[in-house]
Amino acid sequence: MKKILIIGIGAGDPDYVTMQAVNALNRVDVFFLMDKGESKAELIELRKEICRRYIKGNKHRFVDATSPEWTRGTEDYFSVVDDLNHDKQALFERLIAQEMADGECGAFLVWGDPALYDSTIRIVEIIAGSGRHQLDYEVIPGISSVQALAAKHKVPLNRIGQSIEITTGRKLAEGFPEGADSVVVMLDAENTYKRFVDQDMDIFWGAYLGMPNEVLVSGKLRDVAGEIERMRADARAANGWIMDSYLMRRAGPAKT
């Protein structure tokens, strides 16, 4: 039997790693690191730094693999994601079959929390259920970018008695979620918040949360939308990539 740990390592700051994750790290024989290109090399290095900081001894090993890429900007979004996850599944199966011995423990280190906008759990579940491998797996939660965003801006995610929705830029483009007082938006490559500048909204935006190059902006959406757009473009150009999210809510007292 082989064991896979899906470990949430938090949103950028090694101090976000939980004690449960530390204990899990020390059980691992082989870490699978998904290389997403030179521009994101620091994300690989951060994972290795977390291992150096928290693992006792040096009996573990790293296996690097090139992560499959997907075509952005396509209208057939779900088909593209299905193809991407199929490619990832084939890669994960090869790593588990070729890079792990029976009785060993392998791990995928997932940015933020594995349960939030990440495919690793679904892919490993399919592999474990296929019957092609004697495989068990566990999921270790991590501090998500949503939690980190609220903490950095020193605000609660929801107002008293009100709902909050976590969604994507693609879905927000269809309109502000009905019945939601506040919305957290992830995976927004199109600056969708700009569609709401004519409404009385507050926004709390952050990129590279927990990292040395972290940037934060908050205020009335109509006042700071341009600033966010400029900072986002400058940060992406400087780093070659960006991970950002934002909390947006209707201004004024919450409705009862």
C-alpha positions as CSV (number, residue, x, y, z in Angstrom):
1,M,0.0,0.0,0.0
2,K,1.2,3.5,-0.9
3,K,0.1,6.6,0.9
4,I,-0.4,10.1,-0.5
5,L,-0.7,13.2,1.7
6,I,-2.3,16.3,0.2
7,I,-0.9,19.0,2.4
8,G,-2.2,22.6,2.5
9,I,0.8,24.8,3.1
10,G,-1.0,28.1,3.4
11,A,-1.0,31.3,1.3
12,G,2.6,32.3,1.0
13,D,4.0,32.7,4.4
14,P,5.9,29.7,5.9
15,D,4.5,30.8,9.3
16,Y,1.0,29.9,8.0
17,V,1.9,26.2,8.0
18,T,-0.1,24.4,10.7
19,M,1.2,22.0,13.3
20,Q,-0.9,19.3,11.6
21,A,0.9,20.0,8.4
22,V,4.3,20.0,10.1
23,N,3.6,16.5,11.5
24,A,2.5,15.4,8.0
25,L,5.6,16.8,6.4
26,N,7.7,14.6,8.7
27,R,5.9,11.5,7.5
28,V,6.8,11.9,3.9
29,D,9.4,10.0,1.9
30,V,8.9,11.7,-1.4
31,F,7.6,15.2,-2.3
32,F,6.2,15.7,-5.8
33,L,6.9,19.3,-6.9
34,M,4.9,20.6,-9.9
35,D,7.1,22.9,-12.0
36,K,5.1,25.7,-13.7
37,G,7.9,27.4,-15.4
38,E,10.8,29.8,-14.7
39,S,8.5,32.7,-13.7
40,K,7.0,30.6,-10.9
41,A,10.3,29.1,-9.7
42,E,10.0,30.9,-6.4
43,L,6.9,28.9,-5.6
44,I,9.0,25.7,-5.8
45,E,11.7,27.3,-3.7
46,L,9.1,28.3,-1.1
47,R,7.9,24.7,-0.8
48,K,11.5,23.5,-0.3
49,E,12.1,26.2,2.3
50,I,9.0,25.0,4.2
51,C,10.5,21.5,4.1
52,R,13.9,22.8,5.3
53,R,12.3,24.7,8.1
54,Y,10.0,22.1,9.5
55,I,11.3,18.6,8.6
56,K,13.7,16.9,11.0
57,G,16.4,14.9,9.3
58,N,17.0,14.5,5.5
59,K,15.5,11.1,4.7
60,H,13.0,12.6,2.2
61,R,13.5,13.3,-1.4
62,F,12.1,15.6,-4.1
63,V,10.8,14.6,-7.5
64,D,10.3,17.5,-9.9
65,A,7.7,17.2,-12.7
66,T,6.5,19.7,-15.4
67,S,2.9,20.6,-14.7
68,P,0.6,20.4,-17.7
69,E,-0.5,23.8,-19.0
70,W,-3.9,24.9,-20.1
71,T,-5.1,27.3,-22.8
72,R,-6.5,30.5,-21.2
73,G,-9.1,32.7,-22.7
74,T,-11.1,29.9,-24.3
75,E,-14.9,30.0,-24.3
76,D,-15.1,26.2,-23.7
77,Y,-13.8,26.6,-20.2
78,F,-15.0,23.3,-18.7
79,S,-13.7,21.2,-21.6
80,V,-10.3,22.8,-21.2
81,V,-10.3,22.2,-17.5
82,D,-11.3,18.6,-18.0
83,D,-8.5,18.1,-20.4
84,L,-6.0,19.7,-18.0
85,N,-7.1,17.5,-15.1
86,H,-6.9,14.4,-17.3
87,D,-3.3,15.3,-18.2
88,K,-2.6,15.9,-14.5
89,Q,-4.1,12.6,-13.6
90,A,-1.8,10.8,-16.0
91,L,1.2,12.6,-14.6
92,F,0.3,11.9,-11.0
93,E,-0.3,8.2,-11.8
94,R,3.1,8.0,-13.4
95,L,4.8,9.6,-10.4
96,I,3.0,7.3,-8.0
97,A,3.9,4.2,-10.0
98,Q,7.5,5.0,-10.8
99,E,8.8,7.2,-8.0
100,M,7.3,5.4,-4.9
101,A,8.0,2.0,-3.5
102,D,5.3,0.0,-1.7
103,G,4.9,1.2,1.8
104,E,6.2,4.7,1.1
105,C,4.5,8.0,1.7
106,G,4.3,10.7,-1.0
107,A,3.0,14.2,-0.8
108,F,1.7,17.1,-2.9
109,L,2.2,20.5,-1.3
110,V,-0.9,22.6,-2.2
111,W,-0.8,26.4,-2.0
112,G,-3.4,27.7,0.4
113,D,-6.1,25.0,1.2
114,P,-6.6,21.9,-1.0
115,A,-10.4,22.2,-0.7
116,L,-10.6,25.6,-2.3
117,Y,-10.2,26.0,-6.1
118,D,-7.6,23.3,-6.5
119,S,-7.9,20.0,-8.4
120,T,-5.5,17.8,-6.4
121,I,-8.1,16.1,-4.2
122,R,-10.3,15.2,-7.1
123,I,-7.4,13.8,-9.1
124,V,-6.0,11.7,-6.3
125,E,-9.5,10.5,-5.5
126,I,-10.0,9.2,-9.0
127,I,-6.6,7.5,-9.0
128,A,-7.3,5.8,-5.6
129,G,-10.7,4.7,-6.8
130,S,-9.5,3.3,-10.1
131,G,-8.2,0.1,-8.6
132,R,-5.0,0.4,-10.6
133,H,-2.9,1.2,-7.5
134,Q,-3.0,0.1,-3.9
135,L,-3.3,3.6,-2.6
136,D,-4.7,5.5,0.4
137,Y,-4.7,9.3,0.9
138,E,-5.3,12.0,3.4
139,V,-6.0,15.7,3.2
140,I,-4.4,18.2,5.5
141,P,-6.1,21.7,5.5
142,G,-4.2,24.9,5.2
143,I,-4.7,28.6,5.7
144,S,-6.4,29.8,2.5
145,S,-5.8,33.1,0.7
146,V,-9.4,34.0,1.7
147,Q,-8.5,33.8,5.3
148,A,-5.2,35.6,4.8
149,L,-6.9,38.4,2.8
150,A,-9.3,39.1,5.7
151,A,-6.6,39.0,8.3
152,K,-4.3,41.3,6.3
153,H,-7.1,43.9,5.9
154,K,-8.3,43.4,9.5
155,V,-11.9,42.8,8.5
156,P,-14.4,39.9,9.0
157,L,-15.4,38.1,5.9
158,N,-19.1,38.5,6.6
159,R,-21.3,41.0,8.4
160,I,-23.6,40.0,11.2
161,G,-26.3,37.7,10.0
162,Q,-25.4,38.1,6.4
163,S,-24.1,35.7,3.8
164,I,-20.9,35.6,1.8
165,E,-20.1,33.8,-1.5
166,I,-16.7,32.7,-2.7
167,T,-16.6,32.7,-6.5
168,T,-14.5,33.4,-9.6
169,G,-14.1,36.4,-11.9
170,R,-15.8,34.3,-14.6
171,K,-18.9,33.9,-12.5
172,L,-18.9,37.4,-11.1
173,A,-19.0,38.7,-14.7
174,E,-22.6,37.2,-14.7
175,G,-23.6,39.6,-12.0
176,F,-23.2,40.2,-8.2
177,P,-24.5,37.0,-6.5
178,E,-28.1,37.3,-5.6
179,G,-28.8,37.4,-1.9
180,A,-25.1,37.8,-1.0
181,D,-24.0,40.8,1.1
182,S,-20.3,40.1,0.5
183,V,-18.3,38.2,-2.2
184,V,-14.8,36.9,-2.3
185,V,-13.4,36.7,-5.8
186,M,-10.6,34.4,-6.9
187,L,-9.1,33.6,-10.3
188,D,-10.0,36.9,-11.8
189,A,-7.7,37.7,-14.8
190,E,-10.1,40.3,-16.3
191,N,-10.4,42.8,-13.4
192,T,-14.1,42.0,-13.2
193,Y,-14.6,44.3,-10.2
194,K,-14.5,47.3,-12.6
195,R,-18.0,46.3,-13.8
196,F,-19.3,47.5,-10.4
197,V,-17.6,50.9,-10.1
198,D,-21.0,52.7,-10.6
199,Q,-22.4,50.9,-7.5
200,D,-21.7,51.8,-3.8
201,M,-19.2,49.0,-3.1
202,D,-16.2,48.6,-0.8
203,I,-13.3,46.4,-1.9
204,F,-10.4,44.8,-0.1
205,W,-7.8,43.5,-2.6
206,G,-4.5,41.7,-2.1
207,A,-1.8,39.9,-4.2
208,Y,1.1,37.6,-3.2
209,L,-0.5,37.4,0.3
210,G,2.0,36.4,2.9
211,M,5.0,36.8,0.6
212,P,7.7,39.6,0.7
213,N,6.2,41.2,-2.4
214,E,2.7,41.4,-0.9
215,V,0.5,44.3,-2.0
216,L,-2.8,45.5,-0.5
217,V,-5.4,48.1,-1.5
218,S,-8.7,48.8,0.1
219,G,-11.4,51.5,-0.1
220,K,-14.4,52.6,-2.0
221,L,-14.4,50.6,-5.3
222,R,-15.1,53.7,-7.4
223,D,-12.0,55.4,-5.8
224,V,-9.5,52.6,-5.9
225,A,-10.4,50.5,-9.0
226,G,-7.9,52.3,-11.2
227,E,-5.2,51.9,-8.6
228,I,-5.8,48.2,-8.3
229,E,-5.7,47.7,-12.0
230,R,-2.4,49.6,-12.3
231,M,-0.8,47.8,-9.4
232,R,-1.9,44.4,-10.7
233,A,-0.5,45.1,-14.1
234,D,2.8,46.4,-12.7
235,A,3.1,43.4,-10.3
236,R,2.4,40.9,-13.0
237,A,5.0,42.5,-15.3
238,A,7.6,42.6,-12.6
239,N,7.1,39.0,-11.3
240,G,5.9,37.2,-14.4
241,W,2.8,35.9,-12.6
242,I,0.2,37.0,-10.1
243,M,-2.0,35.4,-7.5
244,D,-4.6,37.8,-6.1
245,S,-8.1,37.9,-4.6
246,Y,-10.5,40.4,-3.2
247,L,-13.4,40.9,-0.9
248,M,-16.1,43.1,-2.3
249,R,-19.3,44.1,-0.4
250,R,-22.1,46.5,-0.6
251,A,-21.4,49.7,1.3
252,G,-23.4,50.9,4.3
253,P,-25.0,48.9,7.1
254,A,-26.0,45.3,6.4
255,K,-29.6,44.8,5.5
256,T,-31.7,42.9,8.1
